[in-house]
Amino acid sequence: MLRTQRTSIHRSLVPRTFARQFQHRIRANSTTASRPGRRVLLPVAACILGVTGIYSYLHFNPVSAEAPQSNDVLLKSTSTPSLRARKSIDTFQPRQIDVDVLLREHEQSHTPPPGSGVLRYDTCQTASNQPTEDDHAEEIGSKWSFFASLDGHSGWETSAYLRETLIPFVKRRLEYIHNVYAPEVPSADIIDAVIKYAFVELDDIICKESVEEVFKMDPPSRTAATAILAPAWSGSCALLCMYDKESRVLRTAVTGDSRALLARKRPDGSFDVHVLSIDQDGENPLEEARINAEHPGETPVQKQRVLGMGISRAFGDAPYKWSLDIQKKLFEGYLGNFLRGTVKTPPYLTAEPEIIRTKIEPGDVLIMATDGISECLTNEEVVGLVGSWMNKTDELPSVHPEGGFVGKWDNTRYPLWHEKKRFVTVDENAATHIIRNAAGGSCRDLTTALLTVRPPRSRSFIDDIQVTVVFFE
């Protein structure tokens, strides 16, 4: 995002110059003074103004009295704008923003080498928080291809950590189990179990091994502890899709409420909507029953939230997982958070994913998105937008949804913006196309406003968004 900066006159020069000008005028007028006592008052006034100038200079530009400053030095100091200058009120004026530049700033399109089973994949993301808390990762291989969509919260550290570690960690565990069973192939259930175990193991590294490392430090270091525990203090949902080219099986592993959809085109041009994930949050009755059963005598899930959290599964979020003894020790010695009175018998959250297997057919399209999309669009609309992008038209094709509980359908954002949905197809990147229509569609003024409103107020109107669209052979 481009920001305009203006270099202003150094404020310390203004009071001193003002005082000198007034003193000069007073001296000039003193030669024509006729009233008694004026010659006494004028030097006093000049003295007062001079002292005021000195005070203002020292107040706005504190320097050592033993280090005289020349005007050249003072003027040079304005070459690097101060924090106050960077927060100038000119940033509150309407700016000429190209919404297309904003939307396409982080878009990517990739065409993998032949043989992977993937024709192309597009990614894009937009930020509401600064920095954005969402992230993504991909790895294309001759046998397996991985795509990860990461929805961070309470900070960006966990999603950034997962961007670097999740796919390599799961891949190593899968390679190991295939070597163990070679020359046979592990069963589908065993592969699912390995992926689940890898998620939990990685979360243990984030939450458990990190705190053990902190407690072993000799001497203890709050600075080092802050860095080591950063991915544990914040949190992230994780959506990992793994495509096996040989079996054409797509596995969708979901921890949290990011969503995966499959668009499958029918011969008549309409699309089937296949939901490949189930939101794991306080609105899911299965999750509510599971968590409440794990904590007898408590009701952790109330008003469709888990101790105030929207999601019921996540990486990190260690204050909902650490024992009370650990949290007390961190609070007393390592700048830990205040102990939450509602946290009585942790852990309440888990990183273990739910996995859905799907057989991919030629021409299928996978859409992965953080929940910033599901707050704006329904599953049918997302699949329809893929169809309109493929057909290069603004009209959404007919879609055929799946039934049953698949997650929240609150679709709250457009009513909040007081705007009707009006879709448009102008982007070459399919992920950017979905984000544009989630954030205002053809109403460019609304899209511009949503993408430029500053945090923390921005979070009241739109979430961070990350989208990945995968086209299969």
C-alpha positions in Angstrom: 0.0 0.0 0.0 1.4 3.3 -1.1 1.6 6.1 1.5 2.3 9.8 0.9 4.7 11.5 3.2 5.2 15.2 3.5 8.3 16.9 5.1 7.2 19.8 7.2 9.1 22.7 8.6 10.9 21.8 11.9 8.6 23.0 14.7 11.6 24.1 16.8 12.4 26.9 14.4 8.9 28.4 14.6 8.9 29.7 18.2 12.5 31.1 18.0 11.8 32.9 14.7 8.5 34.2 15.9 10.2 35.7 19.0 13.0 37.4 17.0 10.4 39.0 14.7 8.4 40.3 17.6 11.5 41.6 19.3 12.6 43.5 16.1 9.1 45.1 15.8 9.1 46.1 19.4 12.6 47.7 19.1 11.4 49.6 16.0 8.3 50.9 17.7 10.2 51.9 20.9 11.8 54.9 19.2 8.3 56.5 18.8 7.0 55.6 22.2 5.4 58.5 24.0 3.8 56.9 27.1 5.9 56.7 30.4 7.1 53.3 31.3 7.1 51.9 27.8 10.9 51.8 27.7 10.7 49.5 30.8 8.0 47.2 29.5 9.5 46.7 26.1 12.7 44.9 27.3 10.6 42.8 29.7 8.3 41.7 26.9 11.3 41.0 24.6 12.9 38.9 27.4 9.7 37.0 28.0 9.3 36.2 24.3 12.9 35.2 24.1 12.6 32.8 27.0 9.4 31.4 25.4 11.3 30.7 22.2 14.1 29.0 24.0 11.7 26.8 26.0 9.8 25.9 22.8 13.0 25.0 21.1 14.1 22.7 23.9 10.7 21.2 24.3 10.3 20.3 20.7 13.9 19.4 20.0 15.7 18.4 23.2 19.5 18.5 22.8 22.4 18.9 25.1 23.1 22.4 26.2 26.8 21.7 25.6 26.2 20.8 21.9 25.3 24.0 20.0 23.2 23.4 16.9 23.6 25.3 13.7 20.6 26.0 11.4 22.2 23.7 8.9 22.1 20.8 11.4 18.5 21.5 12.3 17.4 21.6 8.7 19.2 18.4 7.9 17.4 16.7 10.7 14.1 17.1 8.8 15.3 14.9 6.0 14.0 11.8 7.9 10.4 12.4 8.9 9.6 11.9 12.5 6.9 9.6 13.8 4.7 12.6 14.2 5.4 13.7 10.6 4.5 10.2 9.3 1.3 10.4 11.3 0.4 13.7 9.6 -3.2 14.7 9.2 -2.8 14.7 5.5 -3.4 10.9 5.6 -7.0 11.6 6.6 -7.7 13.3 3.3 -9.3 11.3 0.5 -6.6 9.6 -1.5 -6.5 8.5 -5.1 -6.3 4.7 -4.6 -6.3 2.2 -7.5 -8.4 -0.6 -6.1 -7.1 -3.0 -8.8 -3.5 -2.4 -7.5 -4.6 -3.1 -3.9 -6.4 -6.3 -4.8 -3.7 -7.6 -7.0 -0.7 -6.7 -4.8 -0.3 -10.2 -3.4 -1.8 -12.3 -6.2 0.1 -15.2 -7.7 -0.5 -17.6 -10.6 1.5 -20.8 -11.0 1.6 -23.4 -13.8 3.4 -26.5 -12.4 5.5 -28.7 -14.7 3.6 -31.5 -16.4 3.1 -34.7 -14.5 1.8 -33.3 -11.2 -1.9 -33.6 -12.0 -2.3 -29.9 -11.3 -2.9 -27.6 -14.3 -2.6 -24.3 -12.4 -3.2 -22.7 -9.1 -3.9 -19.1 -8.1 -3.5 -17.4 -4.7 -4.4 -14.0 -3.4 -4.8 -12.4 0.0 -5.8 -9.0 1.4 -5.2 -7.5 4.8 -7.5 -6.0 7.4 -5.0 -6.3 10.3 -1.6 -4.8 10.0 0.3 -7.0 9.5 -2.1 -9.5 8.0 -2.6 -12.6 10.2 -3.5 -14.9 7.3 -0.9 -16.8 5.3 -0.5 -19.7 2.8 2.0 -22.3 1.5 2.2 -24.7 -1.4 4.4 -27.5 -2.6 4.0 -29.3 -5.9 5.6 -32.7 -6.4 5.5 -35.5 -8.9 3.6 -37.7 -6.5 2.0 -35.5 -3.9 1.0 -31.8 -4.0 0.2 -29.8 -0.9 -1.8 -26.6 -0.4 -2.2 -24.8 2.9 -4.5 -21.9 3.9 -3.7 -20.5 7.3 -6.0 -18.2 9.2 -4.2 -16.6 12.1 -5.7 -14.8 15.1 -4.4 -12.9 18.1 -1.3 -12.1 16.0 0.5 -13.3 12.9 3.2 -15.4 14.5 1.5 -18.8 14.5 0.4 -18.7 10.8 3.8 -17.5 9.8 5.4 -20.4 11.7 3.0 -22.9 10.0 3.8 -21.4 6.6 7.3 -22.6 7.0 6.8 -25.9 8.8 3.3 -27.5 8.3 3.8 -28.9 4.8 7.4 -30.2 5.3 6.4 -31.7 8.7 3.4 -33.6 7.3 5.4 -34.7 4.2 8.2 -36.2 6.3 5.8 -38.2 8.4 4.0 -39.5 5.3 7.3 -40.5 3.6 8.3 -42.3 6.8 5.1 -44.4 7.0 5.4 -45.2 3.2 8.9 -46.5 3.8 7.8 -48.6 6.7 5.1 -50.3 4.6 7.1 -50.5 1.3 6.7 -52.2 -1.0 3.0 -52.2 0.1 1.0 -49.0 0.3 -0.4 -47.9 3.6 -4.2 -48.0 3.9 -6.2 -44.9 3.5 -7.1 -44.9 7.2 -3.4 -45.2 8.2 -2.5 -42.2 6.0 -5.3 -40.2 7.6 -4.0 -41.1 11.1 -0.5 -40.1 10.2 -1.7 -36.7 9.1 -3.7 -36.2 12.2 -0.7 -37.3 14.4 1.6 -34.8 12.5 -0.8 -31.9 13.2 -0.9 -32.7 16.9 2.9 -33.3 17.1 3.6 -30.0 15.4 1.3 -28.2 17.8 3.1 -29.9 20.7 6.4 -28.4 19.4 4.7 -25.0 19.3 3.1 -25.1 22.8 4.9 -27.7 24.9 8.5 -28.0 23.7 8.8 -24.2 23.4 7.8 -23.6 27.1 10.2 -26.4 28.2 13.0 -24.7 26.3 12.1 -21.4 28.1 12.2 -23.0 31.5 15.6 -24.6 30.8 17.3 -21.3 30.0 20.1 -20.4 32.4 20.0 -17.6 33.1 16.3 -17.0 32.4 15.7 -14.4 29.7 12.4 -12.6 29.2 13.6 -11.4 25.8 14.4 -14.9 24.5 11.2 -16.2 26.0 9.1 -13.6 24.2 10.5 -14.7 20.9 10.4 -18.5 21.5 6.8 -18.4 22.8 5.4 -16.1 20.1 3.8 -18.8 18.0 2.3 -20.3 21.2 0.7 -17.1 22.4 -1.0 -16.4 19.1 -3.0 -18.9 17.2 -4.0 -20.1 13.7 -6.5 -22.3 12.0 -5.1 -24.6 9.3 -6.6 -26.0 6.2 -4.2 -28.5 4.4 -5.2 -30.2 1.1 -3.0 -33.1 -0.1 -3.4 -34.4 -3.6 -2.1 -37.9 -4.5 -1.6 -38.0 -8.2 -1.5 -41.8 -8.5 -4.8 -42.5 -6.6 -6.3 -39.1 -7.6 -7.4 -38.8 -4.0 -7.6 -35.4 -2.4 -7.4 -35.3 1.4 -8.7 -32.2 3.2 -7.4 -31.8 6.7 -9.1 -29.0 8.7 -8.2 -27.5 12.0 -10.5 -24.5 12.6 -13.0 -22.9 10.3 -11.2 -22.3 7.0 -13.2 -23.8 4.2 -12.6 -26.1 1.2 -15.0 -26.4 -1.7 -14.9 -28.4 -4.9 -16.5 -27.1 -8.1 -17.4 -29.8 -10.5 -18.8 -28.8 -13.9 -21.8 -30.8 -15.4 -22.3 -31.3 -19.1 -25.1 -28.7 -19.1 -22.7 -26.0 -17.8 -24.0 -26.0 -14.3 -21.8 -26.8 -11.3 -22.0 -29.2 -8.4 -20.9 -27.8 -5.0 -19.0 -30.4 -3.0 -18.1 -29.2 0.6 -14.8 -30.7 1.7 -14.7 -29.3 5.2 -16.8 -28.8 8.3 -16.3 -25.7 10.4 -14.9 -26.6 13.8 -16.2 -23.8 16.0 -18.8 -23.1 18.7 -21.6 -23.2 16.2 -21.0 -26.8 15.3 -23.2 -28.9 17.6 -20.8 -31.9 17.3 -17.9 -29.7 18.6 -20.1 -28.3 21.3 -21.0 -31.8 22.6 -17.4 -33.0 22.3 -15.9 -30.1 24.3 -18.5 -30.0 27.0 -18.2 -33.8 27.5 -14.4 -33.4 27.9 -15.0 -31.0 30.8 -17.7 -32.4 33.1 -19.1 -29.8 35.5 -18.2 -27.0 33.1 -19.9 -25.5 30.1 -17.0 -24.2 28.0 -19.2 -23.7 25.0 -21.7 -20.9 25.6 -23.5 -18.7 23.1 -21.7 -20.6 20.3 -18.2 -19.7 21.5 -15.5 -21.7 23.3 -14.5 -19.6 26.4 -15.1 -16.6 24.2 -13.2 -18.1 21.2 -15.1 -18.5 17.9 -13.1 -21.6 16.9 -12.9 -25.0 18.7 -9.6 -26.3 17.1 -6.4 -24.4 16.4 -2.7 -24.4 16.4 -1.1 -22.3 19.2 -3.6 -20.5 21.5 -1.5 -22.0 24.4 -3.4 -20.1 27.2 -6.2 -22.5 26.4 -3.9 -25.5 26.5 -1.2 -24.9 29.1 -1.6 -26.1 32.7 -2.5 -23.5 35.2 0.9 -24.0 36.9 2.8 -23.3 33.7 0.7 -20.2 33.0 1.3 -18.9 36.6 5.1 -19.4 36.2 5.1 -17.6 32.8 3.0 -14.7 34.3 5.3 -14.2 37.2 8.6 -14.5 35.4 8.3 -14.2 31.7 5.8 -11.5 30.8 3.0 -14.0 30.5 -0.6 -13.1 30.2 -3.0 -12.8 33.1 -4.6 -16.1 34.0 -8.1 -16.4 32.6 -10.6 -17.2 35.3 -12.7 -19.3 32.8 -9.7 -21.6 32.1 -10.0 -24.3 34.8 -9.2 -27.7 33.3 -7.1 -27.1 30.1 -6.7 -28.1 27.4 -9.9 -26.8 25.7 -8.6 -26.6 22.2 -6.9 -29.1 20.0 -5.0 -29.0 16.7 -6.2 -32.4 15.6 -7.9 -32.1 12.2 -10.9 -33.7 10.7 -10.1 -35.3 7.3 -12.4 -35.8 4.3 -11.3 -37.8 1.2 -12.5 -37.0 -2.3 -11.8 -38.6 -5.6 -10.8 -35.9 -8.1 -12.3 -36.0 -11.6 -10.7 -34.3 -14.7 -11.6 -30.6 -14.7 -12.4 -30.3 -10.9 -11.5 -27.0 -9.2 -10.6 -26.8 -5.5 -11.3 -23.5 -3.6 -9.6 -23.0 -0.3 -10.4 -19.9 1.8 -10.1 -18.4 5.2 -13.3 -17.5 7.0 -13.2 -13.9 5.7 -14.8 -15.3 2.6 -17.5 -17.3 4.3 -18.5 -14.1 6.1 -19.3 -12.5 2.7 -20.3 -15.3 0.4 -22.2 -18.6 0.5 -20.6 -21.8 -0.7 -22.9 -21.7 -3.8 -21.8 -18.2 -4.6 -18.1 -19.1 -4.3 -18.5 -22.0 -6.7 -20.7 -19.9 -9.0 -17.9 -17.3 -9.1 -15.5 -19.9 -10.2 -17.9 -20.7 -13.0 -18.4 -17.1 -14.0 -14.6 -16.7 -14.1 -14.2 -19.8 -16.3 -17.0 -18.6 -18.6 -15.7 -15.0 -18.5 -19.1 -13.5 -17.7 -20.6 -11.6 -14.8 -23.5 -14.0 -14.6 -23.2 -16.9 -12.1 -24.1 -20.3 -13.5 -26.5 -22.6 -11.9 -25.1 -24.6 -9.0 -26.3 -27.7 -7.1 -25.5 -27.5 -3.4 -24.9 -30.4 -1.0 -27.3 -30.8 2.0 -26.6 -31.2 5.7 -24.6 -29.1 8.2 -21.4 -27.8 6.7 -20.8 -24.7 8.8 -22.1 -21.3 9.5 -23.9 -19.4 6.8 -24.1 -16.1 8.5 -23.2 -14.0 5.4 -23.2 -11.0 7.6 -20.9 -8.6 5.8 -23.0 -7.3 2.9 -25.9 -6.3 5.2 -23.4 -4.5 7.4 -22.2 -2.6 4.4 -25.8 -1.8 3.3 -25.0 -3.0 -0.2 -26.5 -5.5 -2.5 -24.3 -8.2 -4.1 -23.3 -7.3 -7.6 -20.8 -9.6 -9.1 -18.2 -8.7 -11.8 -15.5 -10.6 -13.7 -12.5 -8.5 -14.5 -9.5 -10.4 -13.0 -7.2 -12.9 -14.7 -6.4 -14.5 -11.3 -9.3 -16.7 -10.0 -8.4 -16.1 -6.3 -8.4 -12.3 -6.8 -11.8 -12.7 -8.6 -13.3 -14.3 -5.6 -11.9 -11.8 -3.1 -13.0 -8.8 -5.2 -16.6 -10.1 -5.3 -16.5 -10.9 -1.6 -15.4 -7.3 -0.9 -18.0 -5.3 -2.9 -18.0 -6.8 -6.3 -18.8 -4.2 -8.9 -19.2 -1.5 -6.3 -15.6 -0.1 -6.6 -16.1 2.6 -4.0 -17.1 0.0 -1.4 -14.2 -2.2 -2.2 -11.8 0.7 -2.0 -13.2 1.8 1.3 -13.0 -1.7 2.8 -9.4 -2.2 1.7 -8.2 1.2 2.9 -10.0 1.7 6.2 -7.3 1.5 8.9 -6.9 -1.0 11.7 -8.2 -1.5 14.3 -11.4 -0.1 13.0 -11.0 -2.1 9.7 -11.6 -5.3 11.6 -15.2 -4.3 12.4 -16.0 -4.3 8.6 -13.9 -7.0 7.0 -11.5 -9.8 8.0 -8.1 -10.8 6.6 -8.8 -13.0 3.5 -6.7 -15.6 1.8 -7.9 -17.7 -1.1 -6.3 -20.5 -3.2 -7.9 -21.9 -6.3 -6.5 -25.2 -7.8 -7.3 -26.5 -11.2 -6.8 -30.2 -11.7 -6.0 -32.0 -14.9 
